[in-house]
Amino acid sequence: MKIDLNADLGEGCASDAELLTLVSSANIACGFHAGDAQTMQACVREAIKNGVA
């Protein structure tokens, strides 16, 4: 059995990079209700670096 540990990220919390070391997939805010372009780019970079889907 494989379990997907998912998190909502990029919403302005300071712990996104740390959470990306723990999860297997992430939903990254795209700036409509939370987040901004810089936060989104940083989260995507960290997700790729950590192999997060």
Protein Blocks (a to p, Z undefined) as FASTA:
>chain_A
ZZdddddehiopaklmmmmmmmmbdcddehlmgccfklmmmmmmmmmmnopZZ
